[in-house]
Amino acid sequence: MDYTYPYSWIIPLIPLPIPMLIGVGLIVFPMATKNLRRMWSFPSIFLLNVVMLLSVYLSIQQINQNSLYQYVWSWTITNDFSLDFGYLIDSLASIMVILISTVGILVLFYSDNYMYHDQGYLRFFSYLSFFTTSMLGLVTSVNLIQIYIFWELVGMCSYLLIGFWFTRPIASNACQKAFVTNRIGDFGLLLGILGLYAITGSFEFRDLFEILNKLVYNNEVNFLFLTLCALFLFTGAVAKSSQFPLHVWLPDAMEGPTPISALIHAATMVAAGIFLVARLLPLFIIIPHIMNFISLIGIVTLLFGATLSLAQKDIKRSLAYSTMSQLGYMMLALGMGSYRAALFHLITHAYSKALLFLGSGSIIHSMEAIVGYSPEKSQNMVLMGGLKKHVPITKTSFLIGTLSLCGIPPLACFWSKDEILNDSWLYSPVFAILAYFTAGLTAFYMFRIYLLTFEGHLNVHFKNYSGQNSGSCYSISPWGKEIQKNKVSLLLSTNSNEKGILFTTYPVFDNRKKMIRPFLSIPFLGIQNTFFYPPESDSTMLFSMSILVLFTCLVGIIGIPYNQSGIEFDLLSNLLKPSINLLHPNPTNSIDWYEFFINSIFSVSLAFFGIFIAFFLYKPIYSSFKNLNLQNSFVKGGNNIALLEKIINLIYDWSYNRGYIDFLYQKYLTAGLRRFAQLTHFFDRRGIDGIPNTLGLISFFGGEVIKYLGAGRISSYLLVYLGFVLVFIFLLFYLFLLVF
């Protein structure tokens, strides 16, 4: 065993000093820490690089030795209970650590420039470092209790980052929504952990798998209770990985800074649910009904997420639903038992989606340079278009990420997605048809995003028509500073021929770029025609995107078997060999390349068909269609065209309104809970509190009445006493008559 393994416990702790030192610095030396705030990005990136190098070294050792390393120490021991903490370094943990560290490094490097002007720069980097620490602790955990602790820490960091700009009501609401939705899954996870402990008496993974296999083989366990516990465990993964029906928090999580969206959607929070199912797959695999349920949730999620992304206007929300759909592919693969395919797609999707989100952040950053901080405008794809002329590097990077996610060879996601599609034919032809159909939808909505953003003409036209600064205005920026900005006229139009143009005045950032056209300027009249256009992002942001382009192009190689001196070698399968042997005692790692490529022709054809439909609908080819009378064509088409229009409108409304799931939750679940809360509040006030309050009132008024009898006169006391005696004698006489 390599000497490095005993010191692997330090992996989760390496990034931890950053948030601790930032916190101490803000308490002890607040002014110096704030003035030197940018220096904290260097140690954050450096420490995460140390994690990456260590994880790569451990992965190489695992490939050579095909082994795992586990170390535990006792936390608490009693006669009936013992709890151990420790760390586990195996193939799954190594893959996740590499994924978290590489994506985290690039996101940190990108964030240094993206968040430069933000007043919460230090807070952002402390959250980010603690986020990576929590996720690294999660993937190296040795038992379920340890996983649950880091599971909650990952959730806490994600809530802090989603609501990073907490002064914006929409961001704070998104944070609350993510918290409440994940409470459902986390409570189910806790119930499942406690239920498994009741069955096996252990939290350790190896003990759980061995004991449960023995109990199931000997029929010594209540299978219904075991299924229920496994279902509760899976509920935690459903919420964290945004699977249907607990997916509603994911699109709203886009209210956080864009680098956080890249990290959450690529390698951390949403990957935690996939990791949990992969880690517990030896448990799930002995319960066929749970495996079927996992695959069912996966197929519903991937189709649902793809349809919801079809009509979104916000670029980040559309990518969020894309993440939901791709996570459905991974969950489908795990439900089918395709362990290798699921983790392969987790890797390839992480780099491709990180590239797309950082690309969207570059787009938003460029748009904010001319419209100011306004997510309703800077993230609205309808107001974009024609950006390829102004942000060519971002455009190329985004296009490569789009092609990869569409499954176009030889980019990364092609290899992993096609492996899942091939395995789905063997599992269920119905699931396979739905998965292939979703592959076509993926190509459509991804190229819809690309075309709306980069092709055509810029739908937001900026022009200083007076040629001079019409004045200046001071506004509070999202970073809490007062920045002087010039006024420009903003033209909002989705169609260049649209009449009734509306001009409004909005502030513009100081880092805008100008394009002077002298032949349109008339100096002696005092008129200068100045156009504003989106600038390309800075080099630090483009560097992170360029590295992710390399990963997107090349990372698929790790899952492609190749022959070397007559020996077939597969890097990913060799790394996962111990885990695959645990799941399948007699694994078959050979791939029928002829069948693979025949099936890939069909999937790639579907992808190109989806791209063609997107080009047909969203590519502005005015020269070819400007003379066509589409209205007459619809009239001539008669009922068929009218039916097609209704179907398209129905799909659009379904997608734009998020499948009406949020509406149903709001109307029936949230409103019902509020009515129930009002009812219990009424019962608490009128019933529970009403009884002692009534007794108190009776005592109060009784005392008020009696106090007037205490006048101090003996004759009054004797009169009252005589009255009570007479009443008592009357009652005794009445009872005597009844008896005798």
N, C-alpha and C positions, 0 to 999 in steps of 0.2 A: 504494500500500500504506500502511495506517495506521501512524503512527509508534509505536504501542503494541507492534506485533508484535516488533520487535527486542529488547524488554525482557521478553518473555513467558517467558524462561528462569527468571525469578525466581519463577514461580508455585509450583513444588514446594518452593522454599526458604523461602517466607514463614512456614509454621508451624514450621520447624526450630529457630529460636532458643529456643522454649519448653522442649523436653527438654534442650537444652544448658545453658540458664540454671538450670533446676531441678537438674540434675546438679552444676553448679559451686556453686550455693547450698547443696546438701546436704553438699558437701565443705568449703567455706570457712566458711559460716555455718549450720551444721546446725540449731541451736535456733531462730534467727530465721526460717529458711525454713519450719520445721515450724509455728511459731506463727502465721505469716502465710500459711499454705498456701492459704486460700481466695482470696487475691488473684490467684493464678495462673490462675484460671478466666477472669478478664476479658481479659488479653492473648491467651489461647488463642482465645477467641470473637472478639475484635477482629481478629486476624490472619486468621482463616478468613473473616471478613466481607470483608476486603480481597481475598482470593482470589475470593470469590463475585462481588463487584462487577467485578473485572477480567475474569472469565470471561464475565459477562453482556455486558459491553461488547464483548469480542471476538466473541461470538456474534452480536450485532447487526451488527457490521461484516461478518461472513461472510455473513449473510443479504442484506445490501445488495450485497456484491461477488462472492459465489459463488466464493471463492478459498480457497487454503490457504497457509500460510507454514511454511517449513522452513529451519532453520539448523543447520549442522554445523561442527565444528572437529576437527582431527586429534588423536587421542590417541596413536597410535603408528604409525610408518611404517617399513617395511623393503622390501627388494627384492621379496619375495614376499607381503607381508601388510600391510594397512593397516586401522586401526580408527578410526572416527569416532564422536564423541559429539555430541549436539545435542538439539534439541527440534522437535516437529512440532505445529502448531496447525491442525487442520482441524475439520470438523463433528463427527466422532466424539469427538475430544479435548475439544471445547468442551462437548458434552453431558455427558460423563463428569465434567469438572471442575465444572460447575454442580451435577450430582447429588451429587458427593462433598462439595462445600462446603456446600450447603444442608442436606443431611441431617446432615453433621458438626456444623454450627452448632447445630442443634436438639438433637442428642445431647449435645453439650458443655453446653449450657444445662440440659438435663434432668439430666445427671450431677452437676452442681454440688450439687443437693439430694439426689439419690439416693445419692451416695457421700460425703455430708457426714460421717457418723460413722465412715467407714472409715479405718483407720490407714494404708492404702496410697493415700490420696487423691492425694498428689503423684506417686506412681509411676503411678497410673492416668492422670492427665492427661499425663504425659510420654510414656507408651506411646501414648495416643490421638493426640497431636500428631505423633509420629513415624509412626504408622500412616497418618494423612492425608498426610504428606509422601511416604511411600513410594508410596501409591496415586496421588497427583498426578504423581509422577515416572514411574510406570508408564504412565499414559494419555497422557503427552506425549512418550514415548520415540520416537526416530527410527529405531531399528534393533533387531534381535532380541537382540543382546548386551545392550544397555541395558535392554530389556524383561526379560531374564532376571535381571539384577542387582536391579532393583526388584521383580520377581516374588518373589525370595527374601526381600527385605526385608519385603514385605507378609506373606509366610508367617511370618517370624520374629515380627513384631509380633502376628499373630493367635495364635500359639502362646503368647506371653507373656500375652496378654489372656484366652485360654481357660483357662490355668492360673494366673490372677491370684491366686486363693485357693489357693496351692500346698500349704498345710498340710493341705488336705482331700484324702485319697487319691483320691477320685472325680474331682476336678478335675485333679490331676496325671496320672491315667490318661487322661483325656479329651485333655489336651494332648499326651501321647505318641501317642495314637491318631491325632490330627490330623496330627502330624508324620510318622509312619510312612506313613500313607495318602498324604499329599501327596508323600512322597519318590518314590513310584512314578510319579506324574504328572510331577514335576519332572525326574526322570531321563529320562523319555520326551521331554520338551520339549527337554532339552539334546541328546539324540541327534538329534532332528529338526532343530535349529538347525545342528548340525555337518554333518548330511547335506545340507542345502540349501546350505551354504557349499561343500561338496565339488562340488556340481552347478554352482552359479552363480559362486562366488568372491566373494560379497558378502553382507553382512548387512542392507543398506539395503532398506527396503520397496519403494521405486519401482524400484530396480535388480532386485530379486528378481522382481517381477511382470513387468517388461519382458523380462528374460532368459528366464524360464520360459515365457512366452507364445511367444517366438520359438523356443525349443528344442522345445516341444511341437508348434508349427505345422510346423516343418521335420523333425519326427520324429528329433531328434538327441539324445534323452535316453532313458535306461533307465526306461520308464514304471513298471515294478514297483518300482524303487528310489525313484522320486519318490513313488509312492503310499505306500510304507513310511515315508518321511520325513514326509509329511503326516499319516499316522496317528499317528506319534510326537508331532508337534506337538499334535494334537487330544487326545492322552492327558493333556497338561498341563492343558488346559481341562476335561477330564472330572473330574480330581481336584479342581481349585480350585473349580469350580462345582457340585461334589457331584452329578455325573451317575452313573447306574448303570454299573458296579458299584462305583465308588469313592466312594459316598455315605455310607459308614458313619460317617465322622467328624462329620458335620454335626449329628445330634441330640445327640451327646455334647458338642459345643461349647457347649451351653446351660449348662454348669457355670460359665461365666464370668459376670460381672455382666450384668444385663439390658440396659443401654445398649450394651454391646459386641455382644450378640446382635442388637440393632436395626441397628447399623452394619455388622456382618459380613453380615447377611442382606439388607440393603437396597442399599448403595451401594459396598461395598469388596471384600472377599475373594471372595465368590461371584460378584460382577459382573465380576471380573477374567477369569474363564474366558470369559464371554460377550463381553467386550471383545476378548480375544485372537482368538476365532473371527471376530468382526466385522472386526477389523483385517486378518486374513489371508484373508478371504473371496475376494478376487480370485485368491488362490493355490488355494484349495480348489475354486473354481468351475470350474477347467479340468480337474478330476479328478472325473468323475461318480460314481465308486464311493465316494469320500470324502463327497461331498454326500449320497448315499443313506445312508451309514453314520451321518452326523451326524443326519439326520432320524430314523433308526431309534433311535439312542440317546435322542434327544429324546422320542419317543413312548413308549418303554419307561419312561423316567424320570418323565414326567408322570403316567402311569398308576400306576406303582409307588409314587411318593410319595403320591398321593392315597389309595391303599388302605392304606398304612401309617399314615396320620393318622386313620383311622376309629375306632380303639379306644384311642388313647393317653390316659393319665390326666394326665400332666404338660402343663400349658398351653404351656410353651415348646417342648417336644419336638413337640407337635402342630403348632405354628406352623412349626417347623423342617422337618418333612416337607411342609408346605404350600409353603414356599420351594422345596424340592426339586422339587415338582410344577410350580410356576410357572416355574422355570428350565428345566424340560423343554419348556414351551411356547416359550420363547425359542430354545432349541436346535433345536426342530422348525422354527421359522420360518427360522432361518439355514440349516438343511439344505435347506429348500424354496427358498432364494434370496430370501425375503421380508425383505430387509434393513431396510426401513423399519418393518415390523410388529414385528420383533424388538426394535429399539431403542425403539420406542414403548411396548411392553410392559415393557421394562426400566425406563423412566422411571416409568410409572404404578404398576407393582408396587413400585418402590423406596419411593415415598411412602406407599402403602397399607400395605406390610409394616412400614415404620418406625413408622407409627401403631399398628399392632397390637402390635408388640413393646413399644413404650413404654407402650401401654395395659396389656399384661400385666405390665410392671414396676410400674405404678401399683397393679394388683391385688395383686401379690406384696408390695409395700411396705405396703399397707393390711393384708393378712393377717398380715404379720410384726409389725405393731403389737400384735397380740393373741396370736399363738402363739410369738413370738420367732423367731430365725433357725433355721428348720427347713425346707429345701427340700422334704422329703418331705410336709410339710403345707401350707406356704404356696403351693406350686405345683400341688398335687393338685386337679384340678377336681371330683373326687368329693366332696371335703370343702368345696367352695364352694356357691354357690347363694344366691339372694336378695340379692345384693350391689347390685342396682339401687336399692334403698332408701337405701343408705348411701354409694354412690359414683356419683351420677347423672351427673356430667360425664365420668368415665371410661367409664361405661356408654354414653353417647351417642357418644362418640368411637370406642369399640370397635365399636359397631354400624355406624357409617358405614364404618369400615375393612372390616368383615365384608361389608357389602353391596357395596362396591367390588370386593373380591376374588371375590365370587360372580358378578360381571358384571351387576349390576343397573344399568340406565340411570337417570340420566345420569352416574353416577360414573365415575372415571377408567378403571379396568380394563375397563369394558364396551367402550369404543371399541377398545382395543388387543387384547383377547382375541378379540373378534368379528372383527377384521381377520385374525388368525391362523387362526381357524376357517374363515372364508370362503376364504382362500388354500389351506387344506388340502383342500378339495373339488376344487380344480383339480389338486392334486399327487397325491393318492391317496384314493379313497373309504374304504378301510379305515382309513387314518390319521385321516381326518375323523370317522368313526364313533367311534373310540377317543377322539379329542380332545373331541368333544361329550359322550360318556359321562363323561369326566373332569370336564367343566364341571359336570355334575349332581352328581358326587361332591364337588367343591369346595364347592358350596353346602351339601351335607349336613354335611360335617365342620366347616365354618366355623360354621354355626348350631348344631351340637352343642356347640362350644366356648362360643359365646355363651349358650346356654340353660343349660348346666351351671354356668356361672359366675355369671350375673346373675339368672336366673329361679328360681322356686320359693322354697324356704326355705333359710336357711343351714344346711348339714349339719354344721357344727361349731358347737355351742352352748356359749357361755361364761357361766359364772354363779358368782358368789362366794356359795355357799350359806350360809356362816357369817355373812355380812354384815360381817365384820371381817377385817382382815389376819391370816391364820392364821400369820403369821411372814414372814420375809424370807429370801431366798437370794441368794448371790453366785455369779455365773457369768461365765466368760470369754466375751465376745461375739465375733462373727466379726471385729470390728475391733480385737481385742486389748485391750479395756478391761474393767475390772471395773465392772459396772453393777448397782446394787441393784434388784431387781424383786420384785413381790409374787406370791404364789402364787394361782392360780385353778384351779378344777376344769374339766377339759376333757372334754366329752362327744363321743365320736366315734360317729356313726351316719349311715348313708346312707339310713335310712328312719325316719321319726318313730314308726312303730308297732313298730319292732324291739324285741324284749325282750332282756334280758341286757345292759343298758347298762354300758359299762366306763368308770370314772372314773380318770383319771390326773392327776398334778400336773405342770404345765409352767410355766416362767417367762414373764412377760408384760412387754413393753416399757413404759417410763414414759410414752410418748406415746399410750397407749390413750385412748379416749374412753368415757365412762360415760353410761348412760341410766337415771336413777332413776325408779322407779315407786312413788310414795308410797302408793298404795292397796294395794300388796302388802307394805308395810313395817309392822312391829309394833315401835314404838320401845321400849315398856316391857318387851318380851321380849328386847330386844337383837338383833332380827332385822331386817336391812335387805336388800332384794332389789335387787342391783345387777347390771345386765347390761352386758356388754362387746360392742362391735360394731366392725367395721372402719371407720376414718376415711378421708375423702377425702384425696387427695394434696395436697401444698402447691402454691402458685400457680405456682412456677417450672416444676414438672413439668407442670402443666396447661397452661401457656402453650405449651410445645413441642408438646404434643398438639393444641392448638387451631390452631396454624399448620399442622400436618400435616393437620388436617381440611380446611382451606382448600385445600391442595395436592391432597388426595384428591378434593375436589369439583370443582376447576377445572382441574387440569393436563391433563385430557383434551382441553381446547379446542385445545391446540397441534397436535393431529393431525386436527382436523376441518376439511375444506376448506369455505370459504364464499366467496360472491360479493360483491364490493365494486365498484360502478359497472360491472358487467358483466365484471369481471376475477376469475377464480377464484384464490383465495389460500390456500395451505396452509403454515402457519408451519414445521412439522416438515419437510415435503418441500423447502421452499426452503432450509432449513438443511442438509439432507442431499443437496442436488442434486449437488454435485461427486462425492460418493461413489457415489450412485446412477448417475450417468452413467458412472463408471468400471466399475461392475458390469454395467450394462445400457446399451449405447450408445444405444438408442432406448426410453427409459422411457415408460411410460404411467401417469401419476399420477392420471388421472381415475378417480373412483369411481362405480360404478353404484349410486346411493342406493336405488333401488327393490329391487335384488337384496340390497343390504346389510341393509335393514330387514326384508325377508322372511326372510332367514337368521337375523337377530337375534331374530326372534319365536320361532324354534325353540330357540335357545340360551337365551333368557331364560325360556322355558317350562320347559326342563329345570332351570334354576336354581331356579325357583319350586317345581318338583316336589321337588327335593332339600330345599328349605327346609320344604316341607310334611311330608315324611317325618321330618325332624329334629324338627319340632314334635310330630308324632304320637308319636314314640318318647321324647322327652326333656322335653316340656312337661308339668308335673304338673297335669293336668286331673282332679283327684280327683272333682269333683262329677259328671262325666259318666260315669266308668268305675268308680266305687267299688262299684256294685251288680252289676257284670258278673262272672260266674264264669268267669275266663279258663281255669282248669284244665279245666272241663267243655267249653269250646269247643275246646280242644286235643284232648280225647278224641273229641269228635264229628267233628273234622276227620280223624281216622284217620291213614293213612299220609302224606297230603299235608302235614299239619301237622308230623308227625314229620320228614319230609324237609326241610321249611322250617327247622325247628329245627336240624337237622344242618348245613344250609348256612350259617345265621347263625353257629352256633358255629365252623364252619370259617373263615369270614371273620374273625370276632373273634380267633381264635387266630393266624391269619396276620398280622393287623394288630398285635396286642398284642406278638407275638414278633418284630416287625420283618421279617416275611417270611422268617425263619429264616436270613437272610444272615449275621448276626453269629455265629450258632451254627455255620454251615458254615465260615466263615472260622476260627473258633476251633478247631473239631474237625479240619479237614483241612489248612488252610493254616498256622495258628499252631502247632498240635501237630506237624504234619509238619516244619516248620522247626526246631522244638525237637529232635525226634528226629534230624534230620539234623545239627544242631549237636552233639548228644551223640555221634553217631557220629564226626564229624570230630574232636571233642575226644579221643575214645578213640584214634583213629588217630594223632593228633598226639602224645599222651602215650606210647602203647605202640609206635607205629611210628617216627615221625620222631625223637622223643626216645629211643626204646628202643634204637636202633642205637648211638649214641655212649655211652649209659649202659651197654650190655652190654660194649662194648669197654673202657670204663673199669673195669668190674668184673673183666673178664678180666685186665687189666693189674694191677689191685690185688691179686687173689689170686695171680697169677703172681709178683709181686714179694714177696708174703708167703712164698711157698714158697721162692723163690730166696735170700731173705735168710738163711735158716737154713743154707744151704750155705757161706756166707761166714764160717766160724769162725776163719780165720787159720792153719790147719794145711796145710802143703804136701802131706802125705800124702793128705788129703781131696781137694785140687785134682787131684792126679795120678790118684786113683781115678776121679773124674768124667771127667777127660780121657781116660783109658784106656777108660772105658765108651763114650764117644762115638766114639772111634777104632774100637773093635770093631764097633759098629753100622754105621759107615760102610764098613768092610771087608766086613761081611756083605752089605750092600746091593750093593756092587760085584761080589762073587762071584756073587750071585743074578742080577744083570743079565748077567754073562758067560755063565752057564749058559743063560739064555733066548736069548741071541743065537747062541751056538755050539752 
